[in-house]
Amino acid sequence: MLKRRRRATFKTDWRRKKTDPHPAPAPNQNMEPHQQRVVDEKTELDDKREKLSAFKASNPLYVKLPEDEQHRLSRQLAVMTEYSEILGERIGAFPA
C-alpha cells in the first residue's frame, strides 16, 4: 500500500506544469567557456526533457509499457526537470 501511495504522490508532483524561471540564454560571445558549456548542457537537456514529456503525453506506446517502466520514465522526467532547474539557477548566478 505504501508503494502505491508514493507513486500517486510522485505522479501529482511531476505533472505540475512549471514555467522555467531560468531559461537558457542565447549564446554569448562574452561568456567564459565553462559557462557556455553549462548553457549548452541546459539547452540539450531541455530538448530531451520536452521529447520525453511529449512521448509520455501522446505516444500510444507509452500506455502499453509495463507499469514499472512507466514509473521509471516518470522518475527520469522529474529528475531531468530538477537538473534543468539547477542548471538554470547556476546560469542565473553568472556574473553579468
Helices and strands as residue ranges (DSSP letters): H 2-15, H 33-58, H 60-64, H 67-92
